[in-house]
Amino acid sequence: MDGRCPQGYPLNGMVRPPLFGFNEPKGTRRCPDIGRRKTIMIIQTLGLDIGKSTFHVVGLDAKGQSVHKHKYTRTALMRFMANLPPCVVGMESCPGSQHLARRFSEHGHTVKLMAAQFVKPYVKSNKSDYLDAEAIAEAVTRPTMRFVPVKTPAQQDLQAVHRVRSGLVTQRTSQINQLRAFLLENGLTIPRGVPALGRQLPGILEDAENVMSSGRRIRRGLSFIAGTSLATCESA
């Protein structure tokens, strides 16, 4: 014996072996997952920057220090969240965030969604995906932050119906205003409102005395626009 341990370090206590693999003798075996598992166990707050196929994650400990930073695919993210001890997860409220919030809640995490405009003041220096995730993790810990409630699938379906209807109403209003402008250029006026359009437009198209009756293209175009507008009105 030359006073050395099997790894090659002196036994006199004067030299401390390195923790993770720096300048270790050949043949030394260490588990690469030990440090990562220890880091995961101390994560208290998680900031998640959502993308279409990749997700950038920054984890903070109880003191607010960054202890985990990684980019995951969607499958790897679900596996990571399933193995992560329950913690606070912050995300921006954007397409896809509601689904992820429900999935993460199933694993015991406390998910909080925030509007992007409230997260922006916490972004440091130049914008990047990791800085966005770090800003989200910091913003979610603010006591005065306003959060977006996590919706159920039924609530999301109802919201989708309302959004589609709102788009149809906007399209209907645009077509009616365009039609009233075409008629006004020829000296024909129609009062505001969908009922007034439905009552007076058929008479204008059938009247042989007005200027509009002389052009077949104009008549057909007005008939098409009127039919589309009225059909949209009935469906909305």
N, C-alpha and C positions, 0 to 999 in steps of 0.2 A: 504493500500500500504506500502510495506517495502523498497521502493526505488530501486526496481529491475525491469528490463524489462521482457517481457513474456518469454524470453529464459533463464532467471535466472541470468543475469549479472547485476552488480550495474550500476546505472545511473549517478554516480558521475564522470565518465570519467577516473577513475584511473585504470580500468582493461579493456583491449582491447580484444574483442572476437576473437578466432582463426579463420583463414581463411577457412581451410578445415578440419572439422570434428575431430580435435584432442581434446580430453577431453571435448567434447560438452555434455551438459545435454541430458538425454534421451528424445525422442520426438522431437528433433530438426530436421527439414527437409531441406535438401539441394539437389540441382540438381547435380548429379555426372558429367554431361556433360559440366558444365559451364567452368571449368578449361581446359578441353580438347578442347572445341571450341575456347577459347581464345588463346590456344597454336597454334592451326591450323592456326588461322588468322595471326600470326606473322611469319610463316615459309616463308623464302625467297629462300632457297636452299634445295633441297632434294637429298640425296644419296640413291641409291637403289641397293642392292646386290641381283642378280637374282638367283633363284633356280628353280628346276623342279616344285615343288608344293607350296613352301613357299618362301616369299620374306621379307628380313630384310630392314627396312627403318630407316634412321636417318635424321631429319630435323634440319636445322640451321636457326637462325634469321639473321637480318641485320648485327649484330656484329660478326657473325661466331660462336656463342655459340650454343651448342646442346640443343634443346628445345623439341624434339620429338624423341622417339625411340620405335619401335614396330615391331612385326613380323606379317605378313598378309598372308592369303591364296590368291590364284589368284582371287577368287570372291570378297573377302573383299578388296583386293588392288584396284580393278576397282571401287568399291563403294567409297573407300577413295579418290581416285584421282578425281572422278567426283565431290565430295563435297569440294575438296581443292581449295582455290583461286589460280589463275595462278602464277606459280613460275618456277624457273630453276630446272630441273630434270636431274641428272647425272647418267649414267649407263655405265658399261663396255660393249664393243662391243663383244657379244657372241651370240650363238644360242638363238633365242627368243627375243633379244633386239630390232630388227627392228620392229617386230610386236607391242611390247609394246610402242615403240617410236611413232608409228603412232596412236595408241589408246590414248596415253596421249596428243598428239598434238591436237586431236579433242576437248579436254576440255580446250584448251587455254594455256597449259604449253609449256615452251621452253625446249625441250629435246636435250641433248648433249651426244653423245656417245664417249667413249675413249677406246683406246687399253689398255689391262690389264697391259702391261709392263710399261705404263706411270703412272698408279695408284699405283703400288707396292711401290715406294719410300715414299708414304704418309701413309702407314700402320704402326701403332704404336704398339710396344711391340709384344705380341704373337698374332698370326693370329686367328681371329674369324669372324663370319658373321657380327656382329655389327661393329667391327673395320674396316672391309672391306667397309661397307656402309658409315662409317664416313670418311674413306680415299677418297672414291668416291666423297662425298659431298665437301670435302676440295679441291680435285684436280680439280673439275669442275669450281672452282672460280679462278683458276690461269690464268692470262692474256696471258701467253705464251703456254698454253696447246694446243695440236693438237687434233682435233676432227674428228670423222668418220661421214661422211654425212649420213643422214637418207634416205634410198632407198624407192622407190615406189614398189608395188607388181610386176609390169612389169619388173623393174630392177632386182628384186630378182629372178624372173623366168629365165631371161636371164643369170644371174650369175650362177644359178643352172645348166643350160644347159652346160655352159662352164666348170664347175667343173666336170660334168659327162664325158664330152668329154676328158678332161685332164686325168681323171682316165683311160679311155679306151686306150688312147695313151700310157700311162705308162705301162699298162698291155700288150699291143701289143709289145712294145719295149723289155720288159722282156722275152716274149715268143720267139721272134726272136733271141735274144742273146742266150737263152738256146738252141734253135735249132741249131744255128751256132756252139756252143760249142760241142754238140753231134756229129755233122758231122766232126768237126776238130779232135776229138779223133780217128776217123777212116781215117784220112788223106784227108778229103774232105773239101775244102774251098769254101765259098761263099762271094762275095764282100758285102760291107755294102750297106744298103738301101733296102727298101721294094720292089721296082721294080726288083732288081737283084734276090731277093729271089723268087719272083713269076715266073721269067723266068727259073732259073736253078734248082729249087727243083723238078719239075715234071720229068725232065730228069734224075736226080740222083735216084729217086725212081724207074724209069723204066729201069735203066741200070742194066743188068744182070751180068756185069763184076766186079762191085765194091763189096767191102766187105759187104755193107749194105744189099745186096739182099739175103744173106744167112740166115738171121734170120727173120722169119715171125713176131715175136713180135716187133722187132725193126722197121720193115717196117710199121706195123700198128700204132705203137706209133708215128713215124715220120709223117705219113699221118694225124693222128689226130691232132698233134701239128701244122702241117702246115695248115690244114684246119681251125683250130681255129684262128691262127694268121692272115691268109689272110681274113677270115670273119670279124675279128675285124678291120683290116685295111680298108676294104670297108665301114664298118659302121661308122668309125671315120672320 
